[in-house]
Structures are given as structure tokens and as C-alpha cells.
Amino acid sequence: MSSRDQRDLVLRLGPLDAATAASILDLCGHLQQAIWRAYGAEIEAHWAATEPDQPIYGRLSPTSSRKR
């Protein structure tokens, strides 16, 4: 899969005031920390098992030559 095949995530936000935008950013930061704490080792193992041109999301390619 080439980089041109990857789909970009597009979030269309309505108008936000500064306080709401700051709260959403803060929430995203807390979510990221919680995910890393809960799944960090599994995420890093998954990334380490991917091939150089393979996307890091989704299931690993069954034709992967790397051993787990």
C-alpha cells in the first residue's frame, strides 16, 4: 500500500470558543496518556512487527516475513 492509498482522517468541527477548544485538547491529551499506559507495550510490539511500507494501523499483513 503506497502512502497515496492511505486515507486522511478529516474532522470537521463547528465553531468553538477558546475555552471549549482548550478543553477538547486537554481531553485528547488525557486520552492519549491513558491509552499509552494501558496498551503501550502492545502498540510498540505491533509497530515493531510491521514492514517498512506497511501502515501501522489495522491487522498485520499475512505475508509478513518477520517472526513474532
Predicted model as a PDB file, atoms N, CA, C, CB and O in Angstrom, pLDDT in the B-factor column:
MODEL        1                                                                  
ATOM      1  N   MET A   1       0.850  -1.173   0.000  1.00 43.00           N  
ATOM      2  CA  MET A   1       0.000   0.000   0.000  1.00 43.00           C  
ATOM      3  C   MET A   1       0.892   1.231   0.000  1.00 43.00           C  
ATOM      4  CB  MET A   1      -0.965   0.000   1.220  1.00 43.00           C  
ATOM      5  O   MET A   1       1.740   1.382   0.880  1.00 43.00           O  
ATOM      6  N   SER A   2       0.717   2.088  -0.949  1.00 50.00           N  
ATOM      7  CA  SER A   2       1.525   3.301  -1.007  1.00 50.00           C  
ATOM      8  C   SER A   2       0.923   4.367  -0.105  1.00 50.00           C  
ATOM      9  CB  SER A   2       1.636   3.818  -2.455  1.00 50.00           C  
ATOM     10  O   SER A   2      -0.221   4.257   0.336  1.00 50.00           O  
ATOM     11  N   SER A   3       1.713   5.399   0.159  1.00 51.00           N  
ATOM     12  CA  SER A   3       1.213   6.471   1.017  1.00 51.00           C  
ATOM     13  C   SER A   3       0.040   7.199   0.369  1.00 51.00           C  
ATOM     14  CB  SER A   3       2.331   7.461   1.334  1.00 51.00           C  
ATOM     15  O   SER A   3      -0.760   7.828   1.062  1.00 51.00           O  
ATOM     16  N   ARG A   4      -0.065   7.118  -0.940  1.00 52.00           N  
ATOM     17  CA  ARG A   4      -1.195   7.755  -1.620  1.00 52.00           C  
ATOM     18  C   ARG A   4      -2.500   7.008  -1.374  1.00 52.00           C  
ATOM     19  CB  ARG A   4      -0.927   7.842  -3.114  1.00 52.00           C  
ATOM     20  O   ARG A   4      -3.575   7.595  -1.502  1.00 52.00           O  
ATOM     21  N   ASP A   5      -2.428   5.727  -1.023  1.00 50.00           N  
ATOM     22  CA  ASP A   5      -3.625   4.938  -0.768  1.00 50.00           C  
ATOM     23  C   ASP A   5      -4.199   5.182   0.620  1.00 50.00           C  
ATOM     24  CB  ASP A   5      -3.322   3.476  -0.939  1.00 50.00           C  
ATOM     25  O   ASP A   5      -5.360   4.864   0.874  1.00 50.00           O  
ATOM     26  N   GLN A   6      -3.404   5.738   1.513  1.00 55.00           N  
ATOM     27  CA  GLN A   6      -3.869   5.953   2.874  1.00 55.00           C  
ATOM     28  C   GLN A   6      -4.915   7.056   2.898  1.00 55.00           C  
ATOM     29  CB  GLN A   6      -2.696   6.301   3.802  1.00 55.00           C  
ATOM     30  O   GLN A   6      -4.794   8.063   2.201  1.00 55.00           O  
ATOM     31  N   ARG A   7      -5.936   6.850   3.707  1.00 67.00           N  
ATOM     32  CA  ARG A   7      -6.990   7.849   3.828  1.00 67.00           C  
ATOM     33  C   ARG A   7      -6.676   8.760   4.994  1.00 67.00           C  
ATOM     34  CB  ARG A   7      -8.374   7.185   4.009  1.00 67.00           C  
ATOM     35  O   ARG A   7      -6.300   8.305   6.074  1.00 67.00           O  
ATOM     36  N   ASP A   8      -6.831  10.034   4.767  1.00 78.00           N  
ATOM     37  CA  ASP A   8      -6.632  11.009   5.838  1.00 78.00           C  
ATOM     38  C   ASP A   8      -7.902  11.106   6.668  1.00 78.00           C  
ATOM     39  CB  ASP A   8      -6.241  12.399   5.266  1.00 78.00           C  
ATOM     40  O   ASP A   8      -9.016  11.072   6.144  1.00 78.00           O  
ATOM     41  N   LEU A   9      -7.707  11.227   7.952  1.00 81.00           N  
ATOM     42  CA  LEU A   9      -8.838  11.438   8.850  1.00 81.00           C  
ATOM     43  C   LEU A   9      -9.179  12.916   8.822  1.00 81.00           C  
ATOM     44  CB  LEU A   9      -8.520  10.956  10.306  1.00 81.00           C  
ATOM     45  O   LEU A   9      -8.316  13.762   9.058  1.00 81.00           O  
ATOM     46  N   VAL A  10     -10.422  13.226   8.538  1.00 87.00           N  
ATOM     47  CA  VAL A  10     -10.871  14.605   8.483  1.00 87.00           C  
ATOM     48  C   VAL A  10     -11.974  14.795   9.509  1.00 87.00           C  
ATOM     49  CB  VAL A  10     -11.360  14.982   7.061  1.00 87.00           C  
ATOM     50  O   VAL A  10     -13.012  14.137   9.452  1.00 87.00           O  
ATOM     51  N   LEU A  11     -11.743  15.685  10.430  1.00 85.00           N  
ATOM     52  CA  LEU A  11     -12.752  16.039  11.417  1.00 85.00           C  
ATOM     53  C   LEU A  11     -13.207  17.458  11.135  1.00 85.00           C  
ATOM     54  CB  LEU A  11     -12.205  15.901  12.872  1.00 85.00           C  
ATOM     55  O   LEU A  11     -12.409  18.394  11.167  1.00 85.00           O  
ATOM     56  N   ARG A  12     -14.453  17.608  10.866  1.00 90.00           N  
ATOM     57  CA  ARG A  12     -14.992  18.941  10.609  1.00 90.00           C  
ATOM     58  C   ARG A  12     -15.663  19.437  11.890  1.00 90.00           C  
ATOM     59  CB  ARG A  12     -16.004  18.927   9.406  1.00 90.00           C  
ATOM     60  O   ARG A  12     -16.747  18.986  12.260  1.00 90.00           O  
ATOM     61  N   LEU A  13     -15.006  20.354  12.539  1.00 88.00           N  
ATOM     62  CA  LEU A  13     -15.526  20.908  13.784  1.00 88.00           C  
ATOM     63  C   LEU A  13     -16.330  22.155  13.500  1.00 88.00           C  
ATOM     64  CB  LEU A  13     -14.392  21.217  14.763  1.00 88.00           C  
ATOM     65  O   LEU A  13     -15.973  22.974  12.653  1.00 88.00           O  
ATOM     66  N   GLY A  14     -17.393  22.276  14.209  1.00 92.00           N  
ATOM     67  CA  GLY A  14     -18.165  23.506  14.124  1.00 92.00           C  
ATOM     68  C   GLY A  14     -17.428  24.609  14.861  1.00 92.00           C  
ATOM     69  O   GLY A  14     -16.345  24.377  15.399  1.00 92.00           O  
ATOM     70  N   PRO A  15     -17.986  25.779  14.892  1.00 94.00           N  
ATOM     71  CA  PRO A  15     -17.327  26.874  15.593  1.00 94.00           C  
ATOM     72  C   PRO A  15     -17.198  26.564  17.089  1.00 94.00           C  
ATOM     73  CB  PRO A  15     -18.103  28.187  15.384  1.00 94.00           C  
ATOM     74  O   PRO A  15     -18.152  26.113  17.724  1.00 94.00           O  
ATOM     75  N   LEU A  16     -16.019  26.808  17.632  1.00 94.00           N  
ATOM     76  CA  LEU A  16     -15.750  26.584  19.051  1.00 94.00           C  
ATOM     77  C   LEU A  16     -15.197  27.859  19.663  1.00 94.00           C  
ATOM     78  CB  LEU A  16     -14.761  25.407  19.255  1.00 94.00           C  
ATOM     79  O   LEU A  16     -14.477  28.611  19.006  1.00 94.00           O  
ATOM     80  N   ASP A  17     -15.536  28.099  20.916  1.00 96.00           N  
ATOM     81  CA  ASP A  17     -14.861  29.196  21.598  1.00 96.00           C  
ATOM     82  C   ASP A  17     -13.532  28.669  22.152  1.00 96.00           C  
ATOM     83  CB  ASP A  17     -15.759  29.796  22.742  1.00 96.00           C  
ATOM     84  O   ASP A  17     -13.305  27.460  22.173  1.00 96.00           O  
ATOM     85  N   ALA A  18     -12.679  29.552  22.590  1.00 96.00           N  
ATOM     86  CA  ALA A  18     -11.330  29.177  23.021  1.00 96.00           C  
ATOM     87  C   ALA A  18     -11.364  28.208  24.201  1.00 96.00           C  
ATOM     88  CB  ALA A  18     -10.533  30.424  23.397  1.00 96.00           C  
ATOM     89  O   ALA A  18     -10.568  27.269  24.248  1.00 96.00           O  
ATOM     90  N   ALA A  19     -12.260  28.419  25.142  1.00 96.00           N  
ATOM     91  CA  ALA A  19     -12.328  27.550  26.323  1.00 96.00           C  
ATOM     92  C   ALA A  19     -12.744  26.121  25.940  1.00 96.00           C  
ATOM     93  CB  ALA A  19     -13.318  28.129  27.354  1.00 96.00           C  
ATOM     94  O   ALA A  19     -12.206  25.154  26.479  1.00 96.00           O  
ATOM     95  N   THR A  20     -13.686  25.992  25.025  1.00 95.00           N  
ATOM     96  CA  THR A  20     -14.125  24.665  24.577  1.00 95.00           C  
ATOM     97  C   THR A  20     -13.000  23.973  23.821  1.00 95.00           C  
ATOM     98  CB  THR A  20     -15.385  24.772  23.684  1.00 95.00           C  
ATOM     99  O   THR A  20     -12.746  22.789  24.041  1.00 95.00           O  
ATOM    100  N   ALA A  21     -12.330  24.691  22.942  1.00 95.00           N  
ATOM    101  CA  ALA A  21     -11.213  24.114  22.195  1.00 95.00           C  
ATOM    102  C   ALA A  21     -10.107  23.653  23.145  1.00 95.00           C  
ATOM    103  CB  ALA A  21     -10.657  25.135  21.187  1.00 95.00           C  
ATOM    104  O   ALA A  21      -9.541  22.576  22.955  1.00 95.00           O  
ATOM    105  N   ALA A  22      -9.798  24.448  24.156  1.00 96.00           N  
ATOM    106  CA  ALA A  22      -8.769  24.077  25.130  1.00 96.00           C  
ATOM    107  C   ALA A  22      -9.186  22.839  25.911  1.00 96.00           C  
ATOM    108  CB  ALA A  22      -8.492  25.239  26.092  1.00 96.00           C  
ATOM    109  O   ALA A  22      -8.354  21.975  26.187  1.00 96.00           O  
ATOM    110  N   SER A  23     -10.450  22.743  26.267  1.00 96.00           N  
ATOM    111  CA  SER A  23     -10.947  21.570  26.997  1.00 96.00           C  
ATOM    112  C   SER A  23     -10.846  20.307  26.155  1.00 96.00           C  
ATOM    113  CB  SER A  23     -12.397  21.788  27.432  1.00 96.00           C  
ATOM    114  O   SER A  23     -10.473  19.249  26.662  1.00 96.00           O  
ATOM    115  N   ILE A  24     -11.174  20.412  24.878  1.00 94.00           N  
ATOM    116  CA  ILE A  24     -11.077  19.257  23.983  1.00 94.00           C  
ATOM    117  C   ILE A  24      -9.625  18.818  23.837  1.00 94.00           C  
ATOM    118  CB  ILE A  24     -11.676  19.587  22.600  1.00 94.00           C  
ATOM    119  O   ILE A  24      -9.336  17.621  23.874  1.00 94.00           O  
ATOM    120  N   LEU A  25      -8.712  19.763  23.673  1.00 95.00           N  
ATOM    121  CA  LEU A  25      -7.291  19.417  23.591  1.00 95.00           C  
ATOM    122  C   LEU A  25      -6.812  18.730  24.856  1.00 95.00           C  
ATOM    123  CB  LEU A  25      -6.453  20.664  23.332  1.00 95.00           C  
ATOM    124  O   LEU A  25      -6.067  17.753  24.790  1.00 95.00           O  
ATOM    125  N   ASP A  26      -7.233  19.231  26.004  1.00 97.00           N  
ATOM    126  CA  ASP A  26      -6.860  18.633  27.279  1.00 97.00           C  
ATOM    127  C   ASP A  26      -7.399  17.215  27.377  1.00 97.00           C  
ATOM    128  CB  ASP A  26      -7.377  19.482  28.447  1.00 97.00           C  
ATOM    129  O   ASP A  26      -6.686  16.310  27.810  1.00 97.00           O  
ATOM    130  N   LEU A  27      -8.638  17.013  26.983  1.00 96.00           N  
ATOM    131  CA  LEU A  27      -9.245  15.683  26.997  1.00 96.00           C  
ATOM    132  C   LEU A  27      -8.460  14.720  26.099  1.00 96.00           C  
ATOM    133  CB  LEU A  27     -10.717  15.758  26.542  1.00 96.00           C  
ATOM    134  O   LEU A  27      -8.206  13.577  26.481  1.00 96.00           O  
ATOM    135  N   CYS A  28      -8.083  15.181  24.918  1.00 95.00           N  
ATOM    136  CA  CYS A  28      -7.316  14.334  23.994  1.00 95.00           C  
ATOM    137  C   CYS A  28      -5.971  13.931  24.605  1.00 95.00           C  
ATOM    138  CB  CYS A  28      -7.088  15.069  22.655  1.00 95.00           C  
ATOM    139  O   CYS A  28      -5.528  12.795  24.439  1.00 95.00           O  
ATOM    140  N   GLY A  29      -5.335  14.847  25.300  1.00 96.00           N  
ATOM    141  CA  GLY A  29      -4.070  14.535  25.955  1.00 96.00           C  
ATOM    142  C   GLY A  29      -4.240  13.486  27.036  1.00 96.00           C  
ATOM    143  O   GLY A  29      -3.420  12.576  27.155  1.00 96.00           O  
ATOM    144  N   HIS A  30      -5.307  13.606  27.830  1.00 97.00           N  
ATOM    145  CA  HIS A  30      -5.573  12.604  28.869  1.00 97.00           C  
ATOM    146  C   HIS A  30      -5.902  11.252  28.248  1.00 97.00           C  
ATOM    147  CB  HIS A  30      -6.728  13.060  29.776  1.00 97.00           C  
ATOM    148  O   HIS A  30      -5.473  10.217  28.759  1.00 97.00           O  
ATOM    149  N   LEU A  31      -6.652  11.249  27.158  1.00 97.00           N  
ATOM    150  CA  LEU A  31      -6.983  10.012  26.461  1.00 97.00           C  
ATOM    151  C   LEU A  31      -5.720   9.343  25.933  1.00 97.00           C  
ATOM    152  CB  LEU A  31      -7.964  10.285  25.312  1.00 97.00           C  
ATOM    153  O   LEU A  31      -5.556   8.130  26.060  1.00 97.00           O  
ATOM    154  N   GLN A  32      -4.830  10.134  25.339  1.00 96.00           N  
ATOM    155  CA  GLN A  32      -3.579   9.586  24.817  1.00 96.00           C  
ATOM    156  C   GLN A  32      -2.754   8.959  25.941  1.00 96.00           C  
ATOM    157  CB  GLN A  32      -2.764  10.684  24.107  1.00 96.00           C  
ATOM    158  O   GLN A  32      -2.226   7.860  25.773  1.00 96.00           O  
ATOM    159  N   GLN A  33      -2.635   9.631  27.071  1.00 97.00           N  
ATOM    160  CA  GLN A  33      -1.887   9.079  28.199  1.00 97.00           C  
ATOM    161  C   GLN A  33      -2.512   7.782  28.695  1.00 97.00           C  
ATOM    162  CB  GLN A  33      -1.816  10.095  29.337  1.00 97.00           C  
ATOM    163  O   GLN A  33      -1.793   6.829  28.993  1.00 97.00           O  
ATOM    164  N   ALA A  34      -3.818   7.730  28.789  1.00 97.00           N  
ATOM    165  CA  ALA A  34      -4.488   6.522  29.265  1.00 97.00           C  
ATOM    166  C   ALA A  34      -4.277   5.347  28.308  1.00 97.00           C  
ATOM    167  CB  ALA A  34      -5.982   6.787  29.447  1.00 97.00           C  
ATOM    168  O   ALA A  34      -4.060   4.217  28.744  1.00 97.00           O  
ATOM    169  N   ILE A  35      -4.341   5.619  27.011  1.00 96.00           N  
ATOM    170  CA  ILE A  35      -4.122   4.563  26.018  1.00 96.00           C  
ATOM    171  C   ILE A  35      -2.692   4.050  26.102  1.00 96.00           C  
ATOM    172  CB  ILE A  35      -4.422   5.079  24.594  1.00 96.00           C  
ATOM    173  O   ILE A  35      -2.476   2.838  26.081  1.00 96.00           O  
ATOM    174  N   TRP A  36      -1.705   4.946  26.195  1.00 95.00           N  
ATOM    175  CA  TRP A  36      -0.307   4.520  26.297  1.00 95.00           C  
ATOM    176  C   TRP A  36      -0.067   3.686  27.549  1.00 95.00           C  
ATOM    177  CB  TRP A  36       0.619   5.734  26.298  1.00 95.00           C  
ATOM    178  O   TRP A  36       0.645   2.682  27.504  1.00 95.00           O  
ATOM    179  N   ARG A  37      -0.670   4.107  28.684  1.00 97.00           N  
ATOM    180  CA  ARG A  37      -0.496   3.340  29.926  1.00 97.00           C  
ATOM    181  C   ARG A  37      -1.112   1.953  29.807  1.00 97.00           C  
ATOM    182  CB  ARG A  37      -1.122   4.088  31.110  1.00 97.00           C  
ATOM    183  O   ARG A  37      -0.521   0.971  30.256  1.00 97.00           O  
ATOM    184  N   ALA A  38      -2.286   1.866  29.208  1.00 97.00           N  
ATOM    185  CA  ALA A  38      -2.993   0.593  29.136  1.00 97.00           C  
ATOM    186  C   ALA A  38      -2.472  -0.329  28.031  1.00 97.00           C  
ATOM    187  CB  ALA A  38      -4.458   0.846  28.925  1.00 97.00           C  
ATOM    188  O   ALA A  38      -2.436  -1.547  28.210  1.00 97.00           O  
ATOM    189  N   TYR A  39      -2.072   0.236  26.898  1.00 95.00           N  
ATOM    190  CA  TYR A  39      -1.746  -0.579  25.723  1.00 95.00           C  
ATOM    191  C   TYR A  39      -0.375  -0.290  25.121  1.00 95.00           C  
ATOM    192  CB  TYR A  39      -2.784  -0.374  24.676  1.00 95.00           C  
ATOM    193  O   TYR A  39      -0.075  -0.767  24.027  1.00 95.00           O  
ATOM    194  N   GLY A  40       0.455   0.474  25.806  1.00 94.00           N  
ATOM    195  CA  GLY A  40       1.731   0.900  25.232  1.00 94.00           C  
ATOM    196  C   GLY A  40       2.614  -0.236  24.751  1.00 94.00           C  
ATOM    197  O   GLY A  40       3.156  -0.174  23.647  1.00 94.00           O  
ATOM    198  N   ALA A  41       2.767  -1.270  25.564  1.00 94.00           N  
ATOM    199  CA  ALA A  41       3.629  -2.389  25.169  1.00 94.00           C  
ATOM    200  C   ALA A  41       3.088  -3.098  23.929  1.00 94.00           C  
ATOM    201  CB  ALA A  41       3.767  -3.388  26.324  1.00 94.00           C  
ATOM    202  O   ALA A  41       3.851  -3.453  23.031  1.00 94.00           O  
ATOM    203  N   GLU A  42       1.774  -3.303  23.881  1.00 92.00           N  
ATOM    204  CA  GLU A  42       1.177  -3.961  22.720  1.00 92.00           C  
ATOM    205  C   GLU A  42       1.290  -3.103  21.463  1.00 92.00           C  
ATOM    206  CB  GLU A  42      -0.286  -4.284  22.996  1.00 92.00           C  
ATOM    207  O   GLU A  42       1.524  -3.621  20.370  1.00 92.00           O  
ATOM    208  N   ILE A  43       1.124  -1.800  21.620  1.00 89.00           N  
ATOM    209  CA  ILE A  43       1.247  -0.886  20.478  1.00 89.00           C  
ATOM    210  C   ILE A  43       2.672  -0.925  19.927  1.00 89.00           C  
ATOM    211  CB  ILE A  43       0.865   0.562  20.890  1.00 89.00           C  
ATOM    212  O   ILE A  43       2.870  -1.042  18.717  1.00 89.00           O  
ATOM    213  N   GLU A  44       3.658  -0.827  20.810  1.00 90.00           N  
ATOM    214  CA  GLU A  44       5.050  -0.858  20.352  1.00 90.00           C  
ATOM    215  C   GLU A  44       5.403  -2.194  19.713  1.00 90.00           C  
ATOM    216  CB  GLU A  44       5.996  -0.579  21.515  1.00 90.00           C  
ATOM    217  O   GLU A  44       6.139  -2.221  18.726  1.00 90.00           O  
ATOM    218  N   ALA A  45       4.894  -3.307  20.250  1.00 89.00           N  
ATOM    219  CA  ALA A  45       5.147  -4.617  19.642  1.00 89.00           C  
ATOM    220  C   ALA A  45       4.515  -4.699  18.253  1.00 89.00           C  
ATOM    221  CB  ALA A  45       4.600  -5.745  20.542  1.00 89.00           C  
ATOM    222  O   ALA A  45       5.109  -5.251  17.327  1.00 89.00           O  
ATOM    223  N   HIS A  46       3.313  -4.148  18.113  1.00 85.00           N  
ATOM    224  CA  HIS A  46       2.645  -4.149  16.807  1.00 85.00           C  
ATOM    225  C   HIS A  46       3.440  -3.316  15.802  1.00 85.00           C  
ATOM    226  CB  HIS A  46       1.200  -3.605  16.931  1.00 85.00           C  
ATOM    227  O   HIS A  46       3.654  -3.741  14.667  1.00 85.00           O  
ATOM    228  N   TRP A  47       3.877  -2.127  16.225  1.00 83.00           N  
ATOM    229  CA  TRP A  47       4.660  -1.274  15.332  1.00 83.00           C  
ATOM    230  C   TRP A  47       5.972  -1.935  14.948  1.00 83.00           C  
ATOM    231  CB  TRP A  47       4.930   0.076  15.987  1.00 83.00           C  
ATOM    232  O   TRP A  47       6.412  -1.824  13.803  1.00 83.00           O  
ATOM    233  N   ALA A  48       6.602  -2.622  15.894  1.00 85.00           N  
ATOM    234  CA  ALA A  48       7.878  -3.282  15.605  1.00 85.00           C  
ATOM    235  C   ALA A  48       7.707  -4.426  14.616  1.00 85.00           C  
ATOM    236  CB  ALA A  48       8.509  -3.803  16.893  1.00 85.00           C  
ATOM    237  O   ALA A  48       8.644  -4.760  13.891  1.00 85.00           O  
ATOM    238  N   ALA A  49       6.518  -5.035  14.577  1.00 84.00           N  
ATOM    239  CA  ALA A  49       6.265  -6.166  13.692  1.00 84.00           C  
ATOM    240  C   ALA A  49       5.834  -5.750  12.288  1.00 84.00           C  
ATOM    241  CB  ALA A  49       5.214  -7.049  14.295  1.00 84.00           C  
ATOM    242  O   ALA A  49       5.712  -6.607  11.413  1.00 84.00           O  
ATOM    243  N   THR A  50       5.604  -4.473  12.051  1.00 81.00           N  
ATOM    244  CA  THR A  50       5.164  -4.043  10.723  1.00 81.00           C  
ATOM    245  C   THR A  50       6.351  -3.914   9.781  1.00 81.00           C  
ATOM    246  CB  THR A  50       4.408  -2.709  10.807  1.00 81.00           C  
ATOM    247  O   THR A  50       7.473  -3.631  10.203  1.00 81.00           O  
ATOM    248  N   GLU A  51       6.089  -4.122   8.527  1.00 78.00           N  
ATOM    249  CA  GLU A  51       7.094  -3.942   7.488  1.00 78.00           C  
ATOM    250  C   GLU A  51       7.248  -2.451   7.201  1.00 78.00           C  
ATOM    251  CB  GLU A  51       6.709  -4.720   6.196  1.00 78.00           C  
ATOM    252  O   GLU A  51       6.344  -1.674   7.510  1.00 78.00           O  
ATOM    253  N   PRO A  52       8.376  -2.032   6.615  1.00 79.00           N  
ATOM    254  CA  PRO A  52       8.612  -0.597   6.402  1.00 79.00           C  
ATOM    255  C   PRO A  52       7.524   0.141   5.622  1.00 79.00           C  
ATOM    256  CB  PRO A  52       9.896  -0.422   5.692  1.00 79.00           C  
ATOM    257  O   PRO A  52       7.211   1.282   5.960  1.00 79.00           O  
ATOM    258  N   ASP A  53       6.948  -0.462   4.606  1.00 79.00           N  
ATOM    259  CA  ASP A  53       5.933   0.224   3.795  1.00 79.00           C  
ATOM    260  C   ASP A  53       4.511  -0.092   4.231  1.00 79.00           C  
ATOM    261  CB  ASP A  53       6.101  -0.145   2.343  1.00 79.00           C  
ATOM    262  O   ASP A  53       3.556   0.380   3.615  1.00 79.00           O  
ATOM    263  N   GLN A  54       4.360  -0.881   5.279  1.00 74.00           N  
ATOM    264  CA  GLN A  54       3.036  -1.280   5.740  1.00 74.00           C  
ATOM    265  C   GLN A  54       2.484  -0.237   6.703  1.00 74.00           C  
ATOM    266  CB  GLN A  54       3.087  -2.666   6.416  1.00 74.00           C  
ATOM    267  O   GLN A  54       3.224   0.267   7.548  1.00 74.00           O  
ATOM    268  N   PRO A  55       1.192   0.101   6.593  1.00 73.00           N  
ATOM    269  CA  PRO A  55       0.623   1.034   7.564  1.00 73.00           C  
ATOM    270  C   PRO A  55       0.681   0.430   8.964  1.00 73.00           C  
ATOM    271  CB  PRO A  55      -0.835   1.394   7.188  1.00 73.00           C  
ATOM    272  O   PRO A  55       0.634  -0.791   9.114  1.00 73.00           O  
ATOM    273  N   ILE A  56       0.781   1.271   9.985  1.00 69.00           N  
ATOM    274  CA  ILE A  56       0.905   0.775  11.352  1.00 69.00           C  
ATOM    275  C   ILE A  56      -0.447   0.525  11.992  1.00 69.00           C  
ATOM    276  CB  ILE A  56       1.694   1.753  12.191  1.00 69.00           C  
ATOM    277  O   ILE A  56      -0.508   0.087  13.141  1.00 69.00           O  
ATOM    278  N   TYR A  57      -1.524   0.790  11.286  1.00 72.00           N  
ATOM    279  CA  TYR A  57      -2.858   0.547  11.825  1.00 72.00           C  
ATOM    280  C   TYR A  57      -3.445  -0.677  11.144  1.00 72.00           C  
ATOM    281  CB  TYR A  57      -3.778   1.785  11.630  1.00 72.00           C  
ATOM    282  O   TYR A  57      -2.961  -1.088  10.090  1.00 72.00           O  
ATOM    283  N   GLY A  58      -4.468  -1.258  11.723  1.00 69.00           N  
ATOM    284  CA  GLY A  58      -5.104  -2.442  11.161  1.00 69.00           C  
ATOM    285  C   GLY A  58      -4.310  -3.703  11.465  1.00 69.00           C  
ATOM    286  O   GLY A  58      -3.310  -3.666  12.182  1.00 69.00           O  
ATOM    287  N   ARG A  59      -4.762  -4.798  10.919  1.00 70.00           N  
ATOM    288  CA  ARG A  59      -4.083  -6.079  11.137  1.00 70.00           C  
ATOM    289  C   ARG A  59      -2.806  -6.134  10.317  1.00 70.00           C  
ATOM    290  CB  ARG A  59      -5.007  -7.263  10.772  1.00 70.00           C  
ATOM    291  O   ARG A  59      -2.694  -5.491   9.274  1.00 70.00           O  
ATOM    292  N   LEU A  60      -1.842  -6.912  10.805  1.00 63.00           N  
ATOM    293  CA  LEU A  60      -0.590  -7.071  10.083  1.00 63.00           C  
ATOM    294  C   LEU A  60      -0.816  -7.916   8.834  1.00 63.00           C  
ATOM    295  CB  LEU A  60       0.483  -7.712  10.985  1.00 63.00           C  
ATOM    296  O   LEU A  60      -1.698  -8.774   8.796  1.00 63.00           O  
ATOM    297  N   SER A  61      -0.015  -7.658   7.833  1.00 63.00           N  
ATOM    298  CA  SER A  61      -0.100  -8.391   6.584  1.00 63.00           C  
ATOM    299  C   SER A  61       0.239  -9.865   6.822  1.00 63.00           C  
ATOM    300  CB  SER A  61       0.843  -7.775   5.528  1.00 63.00           C  
ATOM    301  O   SER A  61       1.222 -10.163   7.501  1.00 63.00           O  
ATOM    302  N   PRO A  62      -0.558 -10.797   6.274  1.00 64.00           N  
ATOM    303  CA  PRO A  62      -0.250 -12.212   6.471  1.00 64.00           C  
ATOM    304  C   PRO A  62       1.015 -12.639   5.752  1.00 64.00           C  
ATOM    305  CB  PRO A  62      -1.401 -13.059   6.004  1.00 64.00           C  
ATOM    306  O   PRO A  62       1.557 -13.702   6.057  1.00 64.00           O  
ATOM    307  N   THR A  63       1.508 -11.843   4.803  1.00 55.00           N  
ATOM    308  CA  THR A  63       2.717 -12.177   4.075  1.00 55.00           C  
ATOM    309  C   THR A  63       3.962 -11.630   4.738  1.00 55.00           C  
ATOM    310  CB  THR A  63       2.628 -11.668   2.675  1.00 55.00           C  
ATOM    311  O   THR A  63       5.041 -11.650   4.145  1.00 55.00           O  
ATOM    312  N   SER A  64       3.828 -11.138   5.964  1.00 48.00           N  
ATOM    313  CA  SER A  64       4.965 -10.566   6.678  1.00 48.00           C  
ATOM    314  C   SER A  64       6.055 -11.612   6.842  1.00 48.00           C  
ATOM    315  CB  SER A  64       4.530 -10.021   8.050  1.00 48.00           C  
ATOM    316  O   SER A  64       5.775 -12.747   7.229  1.00 48.00           O  
ATOM    317  N   SER A  65       7.292 -11.240   6.553  1.00 52.00           N  
ATOM    318  CA  SER A  65       8.405 -12.162   6.667  1.00 52.00           C  
ATOM    319  C   SER A  65       9.037 -12.135   8.044  1.00 52.00           C  
ATOM    320  CB  SER A  65       9.436 -11.849   5.630  1.00 52.00           C  
ATOM    321  O   SER A  65       9.874 -12.981   8.356  1.00 52.00           O  
ATOM    322  N   ARG A  66       8.655 -11.186   8.865  1.00 50.00           N  
ATOM    323  CA  ARG A  66       9.211 -11.112  10.216  1.00 50.00           C  
ATOM    324  C   ARG A  66       8.579 -12.146  11.119  1.00 50.00           C  
ATOM    325  CB  ARG A  66       9.014  -9.720  10.803  1.00 50.00           C  
ATOM    326  O   ARG A  66       7.399 -12.472  10.988  1.00 50.00           O  
ATOM    327  N   LYS A  67       9.381 -12.659  12.037  1.00 50.00           N  
ATOM    328  CA  LYS A  67       8.874 -13.619  13.014  1.00 50.00           C  
ATOM    329  C   LYS A  67       8.499 -12.884  14.271  1.00 50.00           C  
ATOM    330  CB  LYS A  67       9.911 -14.720  13.316  1.00 50.00           C  
ATOM    331  O   LYS A  67       9.159 -11.916  14.650  1.00 50.00           O  
ATOM    332  N   ARG A  68       7.436 -13.334  14.929  1.00 47.00           N  
ATOM    333  CA  ARG A  68       6.988 -12.705  16.177  1.00 47.00           C  
ATOM    334  C   ARG A  68       7.685 -13.322  17.355  1.00 47.00           C  
ATOM    335  CB  ARG A  68       5.478 -12.829  16.344  1.00 47.00           C  
ATOM    336  O   ARG A  68       7.440 -12.925  18.494  1.00 47.00           O  
TER     337      ARG A  68                                                      
ENDMDL                                                                          
END                                                                             
